[in-house]
Amino acid sequence: MDKISSPLMITALMLAVSNLFMTFAWYGHLKNLSGSPWYVAALISWGIALFEYLVQVPANRIGYGPLNLGQLKILQEVIALTVFVPFAVLYMNQPFKTDYIYAAVCLMGAVYFIFRGA
């Protein structure tokens, strides 16, 4: 089977797309809707989150089986940090912090422990 069409690769790509939507749903309103009432931001965020779920749910269904539940969750967390850091720095104009590197090192430990022996 082609590596790009493997269930793990499809799952990872779909989770990356879903996480991008979710990151915008959770944090994009802080930049784009700061002058709007919170309930407007919530409704718009829910709309964005709908698209996230339309990608995330099938991604988890594809990935569950080749990956166990713990592996699927840790994969999602690694993707979340991979998406969040560029979003924070490039889109939200936040400074890059060494804490992001420390968080990545901790996630590497999580990856090791959850995938060892797999």
Secondary structure, 3 states (H helix, E strand, C coil): CCHHHCHHHHHHHHHHHHHHHHHHHHHHHHHHCCCCCHHHHHHHHHHHHHHHHHHHHHHHHHHECCECHHHHHHHHHHHHHHHHHHHHHHHCCCCCCHHHHHHHHHHHHHHHHHHCCC
